[in-house]
Amino acid sequence: MSASSRKFLRAIAASGIALAALTAVPAQATDGYFLNGVGAKAKGMGGVAIGLPQDALSVATNPAAATTMDKRVDFGVEIFVPDRGTEISGNGAGLNGSYSGNGSNPFVLPEFGYVRKVADNVALGLTINGNGGMNTDYETNPFASFGASGPAGVDLKQVFIAPTVAVEFAEGHSVGLSPIILVQGFRAEGIQPFTAASAAPANFTNQGTDWAFGGGFRVGYLGELAPGVNIGAFYQSRIWADEFDKYAGLFAQGGGFDVPESYGVGIGLEPVEGVKLGVDVKRIEYSEVQSVGNPLAPLFSGVPFGFEGGPGFGWRDVTVFKVGGSVDVSENLTLRAGYGRSDNPVPQSETFLNILAPGVVQDHFTLGATLGIGGGKELTVFGMRAPRNTVEGSGSIPLNYGGGEADVFLAETSFGMSFGWDF
């Protein structure tokens, strides 16, 4: 076995350790339930990465980025603190009140990336990172007046393992392919009163964490149009997943919870030496997955939770815009800033079920910096603030459940660091 092969296998082993850490903790995200960026450098620039690769974890956004690095590894960790909850008013069944979903905080989110060129125009890579998730933990149960007991909430976490191959097919132009292995876990609790509306009441709530696996792919292109001008594009397929059997009575299609497809384009610019700018546009097709995109309305047309075409969270597709920039202050110090704007996926008419999943933040402000520490090694730090966004319900609580409105809100703060090594 060659030395390069042994090093690549060691990278796979290290990534397995990172996977174990990732799956041990719940996650939350910002572009709906997708993370707003992968890799500490991208996170410091509003999540920009499609046309502006900066580290090995850029490959998790655009696989073609692997050809821009000779040999690099990145380990990162993010501390994530969401602030989520609901306020219910005008309800005739006793639900009225303000409820905090912050019983669980904070969350620790590791990530790992490795890239190595194996020929002048061919590179291999491996990334392990959280795709996203959603967590609520209401210690005071909003549904207690319906007879619910204990805390209420959900916990969804999704991890992607993606080996990558990329080829520079012409000078400055590359394509890449990443098969994606999905590992995801889900838990729901405290929603017992709704089991009467389920096709499988015994598999609806308080069943502990269920795990499911799946697969799909991501393809990407990265090209240099002119010196200092790059464009990139990616397409990520729907990630087909096993059903959550323990929650076959909650999610449509007997526990189905695929990851929706996404795609995007980006541009990276270096107008002067040491200054980089990037813009990304991304689309996430949440509505194509029944358990996420179906509205609550089918329930009142005789289709229970868990059935084909059954009720879901009613999420809309979203478009995400990201812009960021960096400045090399010195040979060893780079400063970054960025901004991201995501559509809100939750309609005003669907806030009742989204008490459990209020993924409604829209604006994301970020800062970051990288310090070179010699020998090709560097430390990168970043911070993100997503101000509170509230979606006020409109016709949101059905008369069957006492009517009135549920307003849901979410704000997020995160910070983190990574170690990178070009070797």
N, C-alpha and C positions, 0 to 999 in steps of 0.2 A: 504493500500500500504506500502511495506517495505521501510526502510530508504535507502537501496541500490537502490531500484527501483526509488525512488524520486530523488536520486543523478544522476542516469543515465538519467532520463527525463530532469533534469536541464542541464546536459551536452548536450543533444540534442538541447535544447533551445539556449544554448550558441553557439553551432555550427551553428544554423540558422543565428545568428547575423554575425558570421564569413563569412557565405555564401553570405550574402547581401553585405559585404565589398568586397569580392572577385569579385563578378559579376559587381561591379561598375567601375572596372578599367580594361584596356586592359593588356594582358600578352605577353611575348615573352619567348622563351626557347632555349635550347642548343643542345640536341640530336635530330637534325632535328627540329621539333616543340614541342617535349616532353621536360619537365623539366629534367635537368641532375641529380636531386636529390630531395628527399622529407624529410623535417626535418632538423633543423639547424646542428645537429651533423653529419648526413650523408653528408650534403653539405660541411662541413669543411673537409671531408675525400674523396673528389672527387665524392660523390654520393653513396658510398658503403653502402649497407644496406641489401642485400638479405640473407647473412649468418651471419650478424653482427648487430643485432638489438640493438639500444641504447636509444630509447625514444618511446613515444606512436605513433609518426608519422612513425616509421618503419613499422607499420602495413599496411600503404598505399603502401608499396613495397612488403612485404611478410606477408600475414594475419596470418600465423602460429606464428609470433613473439609475438602475444598477450599473449601467455602463459608464456612468460619470465618476465612479470611484474605483481605485485599484484594490484596496483591501482595507475594510473598516468595520468596526464593531461599536454599537451604542447600547448602553443600559440606561433606562430612565425610570423615574418614579414620580407620580403626581399625587398630591394630597387634595382631595375634593370635598367641598363643604356645600351641599345644597340647602336651600331654605324653601320648603314647600308646604302647602296646606290648602284649606278651603274655608269658605264662609257660606253657610246655608241660611236662606231667609224665605219667609212666606210659605213654609211647609206646614201642612195640616196634620202631619203624622208625628210631630215631635222632633224632627231632625235639626231645627234651627240652632245656630251657634257658630262659633269660630273654632276651628280645629287645626292643630299643628301636626304635620306629618314628619317631624324632625326627631322621632325617637331613635333613629340610627344616624350617627355622624361621628367623625368624618370617614371617608373612604380612601384607601390606599390603592393606587392603580400602577403596577409596574408595566414595562414594555421592553422589548429586546429586538435588535436588528443586526444582521451580519451580511456583508457583501464582499465578494472576492472575484476579481477577474481571473479567468482560467485560460484565456487567449486574448490576443490584441483586441478582438471585437466581440468577445463573449464573456458574460459575467453571470455568476450564480449568487443567490441571496436567500436569506431566511428571516422572516419577521414573525414575532408573536406579540399581539397587542389586543387590547380591548376594542371591539367594534362599537360597543355602547351598552346601555342598560337603563334601568329605571328602578328606583326604590322609594317607597313611602312607608312610614311606620307611625301610625296614629295610635298613641298610647291611650288617648280618649277616643273611643270608637265612634265615628260619625253616625253609624247605623245602629247604635245601642237601643234606640227607642223602637226599632223593628224587632228587637230580641237578639241582636248580635252580642257575642261575648268575647272578652279578651281584646287585645289590640287588633287593629285592622291595617292592612297594607299589602304591598306586593314587592317582590325582589326579582328582577330580571338581570342577568349578566350574560354577555356574549363575548367570546374570545375567538380570534382568528389565528390560525397557524398557516403560514403561506410560504412555501418554498418558491423560488423565482428563478427564471432563466431569461436573460435579456441579450439581444444581439444588435450591434451597430451595423446596419445593413448598407449604409453609405456614410461618408464622413459627416459627422454631426447629427446623424439621424438614427434613432434606435427604436426598437419595439421590445416589449417584454410581456411575459405570461406568468401568472401566479395561480396555480391551483389553490383553492382555499378549503381548509378543514375547519369546520365550525364546532365549537364546544359551547353549549349554553345551558344555563340553569334557571329554574323559575320556582317561586314559592308564593302562595297567596294565603292570607289568614283573615279571620274576623268578618267574613261576608256571608255568614251562615243563612241570614234571612232570604237570600236570593236563590238558594238551592232548589226551592219549589219551582223556579223557572228554568231548571236545567234538565237536559236529556239524560244526564248521569249524575244525580245529586251526590252520590258517594265520592265522586271525583271532581269536586268543585272548589273546595277550600280546606285549609288546615291539613294538608297532606304532606307537609314537609317539602324540601327541595327536590325537584325532579330534574334529571339531566337528559339532554338530547344532543344528538350529533348530526352533522350534515356536511354538505359540500357544494362548491360552485367554483367560479373562476373570476379572475380580474385580468384584463389586458390593458396595455398602455402604449403610448407613443410619446417620444420626446425629440424635438428637432431644433436645430440652430438655424434661424432664418437669416441672421446677419450677426456680426460680432456684437455680443452683448444683448442679443434678442433671441429668447427661446420661447417655443410654444409646446404645450403638452396637452394630452387628452387621455382619459381612461374610461373604461366601461367595466362595471362589476355586475355579474349576473345575479339573478335571484339565487339565494343560497337555500337549497332544498334541505329540509331538516326532518328528522324523526318527530313524531308527535310527543307532546308531554302527556303521557298516559295517565299520570296522577291527576291531571287537570283536563281530562277529556270532556268533562261536563261543563267546563268554563269557556274554552276557546273553540271557535268554529272549526268544523272539519275534524271533530274528535280529538282536539288538543293540538291542532296544527299551529305552528308558529315559525314560518319561513322568514328569512331576512330579505327585505325587498331589494330590488335592483337599484343601482345608482350609477350616475355617469357625470362627467364634467370636463371642462376645458380650463386651461390656465396659461398665463403668460408671465415670463420672468425677464426682467430688464436689468442691465448694469449700465446706466447712462454715463457714469464716470467710474473710474477705478475705485473700488472700496465702497460703493453705494449700490445696493440691490433693491429692486422693487418687484412686487408680485401681485397678481390679481387672479383669483379663481372664481369660477361659477360652477355650481354643483346642483344636481337634481336628485331627489330621493323619492321613489314611487311607493310611499306607504300604503296607498289605497289598494294596491294589487294583492296584498296579503289580507285574507278575510278577517282573521282575528284582530288585526290592527285597523283595517280600513272600513269594515262594515259598521253601519250606524246601529244604535240601540233599537231602532224602529221595527226590525223583523220580529222582535219579541212580542209585539202587540198585533202581529199578523199571524200568530200561531207557530212561529219558528223558535224553539227554545235555544238557550245557550248550549253550545257543543255540537249542534247540527250543521250540516252543509248549509251555507248561507245564513248561519245564525248570527246573533248580535255580536258586535265588537266595539272598539273604542271610537270608531268614526273618524279616524285621522285622515286628513287630506295630504296629497303630495306637497312637497315643499321645494322651493328654490333657495339656494344659499349663495351669498356673495361674500367674498373674503378679499381683503387688501392688506398688504403689509410692506414694511421696508426695513432695511438694516444699514448701518454705517460702521465701517471699520475705523474706530477711534485711534487705534494704534495697531502695531503688528500683532499684539496679543489680546486685544479687546475689541469686541463687536457688540453694538447695542441694537436692539430691535423694538418695533412697535407694530401693532396691527389692529384691525377691526373686522368683525364679521357680523352679518345680518342674515337671519334665517326667517323664513315664513313661519307663522304659528300653525301647527298642524291641527289644533283642536277647535272645531267650530263652537260657537256660542250655544248651539242646540245640543251639544254632546258632552257638556261639562260634568253631568251627574256621574257617569261611569269613570270619567277621567279624574275624579277625586283620588282614584288609585294611581293615576299615571299622568300628572300635570306637566307634560313636557312642553311648556309654553314660552320659555325664554326666547328672545329674539336678538338682542344686541349683545355683542361680546367685545370687550376692550382688553387688549393684551400688551404686556411689556416683556422683554427678555434681554439676556446678555450672554456672551460666551467669552471665557477667559482661557487663553492658551497657557498650558503649564509645562510645555517642553516635550520633546520627543514625539511629536505628533499627537499628544494627549491634550484634552480640553475638558472644561467643565461648563455646562450651560444651565442657566436658571431661567424661569419664566413665571409670570403671574397672569391670571385672568379674572375679570369681573363681569358677570352678566347681571345687570340690574333686574329687580323684580318686574315681572310682567304678569298682569292679572287678566284673565278672560272672564268677563261677566256673563253668566248664563242667561239665555233667552229661550223660554219654553223648555228649559233643560230637565226639570224633574217631572216625569209623567204623572198624570192625575192618579194612576194606580198606586203610586208611591207618595201621595199627598200633595203633589204639585209644588210650586215655588221655584226658587232658583238656587243653583250651586255656582258660586264663583270660585275659580281655582287660580292659584298663583305659584310662581317658582322664581327664585333668584339663585345665583351660583357664584361661588368664589373658589378658585383653585390656585395652587402654586406647586412648583416642582423643580427638579433638576435632573441632569443626565451626565454621564461620563462617556466621552467619545474618544476613539483611538484610531488614527490612520497609521497603519503599520505595514 
